[in-house]
Amino acid sequence: MTMEATLLCKFLLLDLLVNFSIGNAKPYIEPQSIPSIRFLNWKEHESHCGGQHQSPINIESDTAIIANYPEFIFHKYDLIFPGRLENNGHTVELKIEEQGMGEELPFITGGGLTDRYNFVQLHFHWGQHLFGSEHRIDGEQYPAELHIVHYNSKYGSFNGALSHDDGLAVLGILIELQPRDNIAFRHLEQFDNIIDPSIANSDALRYSVPLSDLLPDQTDSFFRYNGSLTSGKCNEGVIWSIFDTPIAISERQLAKFRLLRDENGNELIENVRLTQLLHNRVVMYCPYSSPSSPLLPFSDTEFSPMEFPLN
Ligand SMILES: *[C@@H]1O[C@H](CO)[C@@H](O)[C@H](O)[C@H]1NC(C)=O
């Protein structure tokens, strides 16, 4: 049997088991379920996808260990750069267009990161109905998730950083729904020219959006763990920061993502990898602490009042 056929059979079996277990013996697969086969079976044909430090995970907040990381510093996140949207057949990605030599792109420091991490791209995960985030908090899945990907500047490039334990830092931002549009997404949702990537897969953004417009209101509290990329070769060495404050878009805006297609013309209605086992990892939680009251009830030896800005 071909790989495709093997995967399809496994999927059928899974589907049957699920249907039987809920008392519904209808032996039928919805045609649109087929594209998600690859998300179920990545580990069999991609090199790192069967590793022990994989993402996404379900974060169990009551077992997370409290940590006092200094706050993130988002450098050049408030500036506007020319952007380009790309439908890579798996997600829609925003990159900053190549700048002249010496132009500094956005980067992050702080947040417990020991190095400077440069922005590479951001992309989205979404699904059908309300189940589109990759990370879950206490089992709760959100309608979508934004990943802002950075590489450790000391390795010179994204590719150079890929093989290192501290190579990448990804900010994970959960997306919920609100009745009104998110203005930042009105500029981003320019998907009409890249719906079918076999015709055209990239388009320059007409209105650039500063990255800060995509951050949640509260970036001081977040979960931290060591994981992997959730697509491609699932490379490990990703320092994840999952903010516990979501951002929000409208149902109309979420629906735009589901119009995108892959190279074979299949609808990209779901690009969510299943949650992975934690194995021997720990999840840290950095709670919000008001900068105006830096006297925390912790006697952590790593805590230093110098880490808190005086403003
Ligand atoms: C991630 O891995 C690094 C290197 O092994 C380690 O120092 C760090 O404590 C880990 N972070 C978490 C949150 O477990």
Ligand as a Chemical Component Dictionary entry (heavy atoms), coordinates in Angstrom:
data_LIG
# 
_chem_comp.id                   LIG 
_chem_comp.type                 NON-POLYMER 
_chem_comp.pdbx_formal_charge   0 
_chem_comp.three_letter_code    LIG 
# 
loop_
_chem_comp_atom.comp_id 
_chem_comp_atom.atom_id 
_chem_comp_atom.alt_atom_id 
_chem_comp_atom.type_symbol 
_chem_comp_atom.charge 
_chem_comp_atom.model_Cartn_x 
_chem_comp_atom.model_Cartn_y 
_chem_comp_atom.model_Cartn_z 
_chem_comp_atom.pdbx_ordinal 
LIG C1 C1 C 0 14.692 24.686 28.527 1  
LIG O1 O1 O 0 15.933 24.058 28.274 2  
LIG C2 C2 C 0 17.050 24.756 28.774 3  
LIG C3 C3 C 0 18.300 24.043 28.288 4  
LIG O2 O2 O 0 18.238 22.692 28.553 5  
LIG C4 C4 C 0 16.961 24.842 30.285 6  
LIG O3 O3 O 0 18.044 25.571 30.812 7  
LIG C5 C5 C 0 15.659 25.563 30.655 8  
LIG O4 O4 O 0 15.490 25.587 32.044 9  
LIG C6 C6 C 0 14.474 24.871 30.021 10 
LIG N1 N1 N 0 13.283 25.689 30.238 11 
LIG C7 C7 C 0 12.195 25.223 30.819 12 
LIG C8 C8 C 0 11.072 26.189 30.951 13 
LIG O5 O5 O 0 12.093 24.085 31.214 14 
# 
loop_
_chem_comp_bond.comp_id 
_chem_comp_bond.atom_id_1 
_chem_comp_bond.atom_id_2 
_chem_comp_bond.value_order 
_chem_comp_bond.pdbx_ordinal 
LIG C1 O1 SING 1  
LIG C1 C6 SING 2  
LIG O1 C2 SING 3  
LIG C2 C3 SING 4  
LIG C2 C4 SING 5  
LIG C3 O2 SING 6  
LIG C4 O3 SING 7  
LIG C4 C5 SING 8  
LIG C5 O4 SING 9  
LIG C5 C6 SING 10 
LIG C6 N1 SING 11 
LIG N1 C7 SING 12 
LIG C7 C8 SING 13 
LIG C7 O5 DOUB 14 
# 
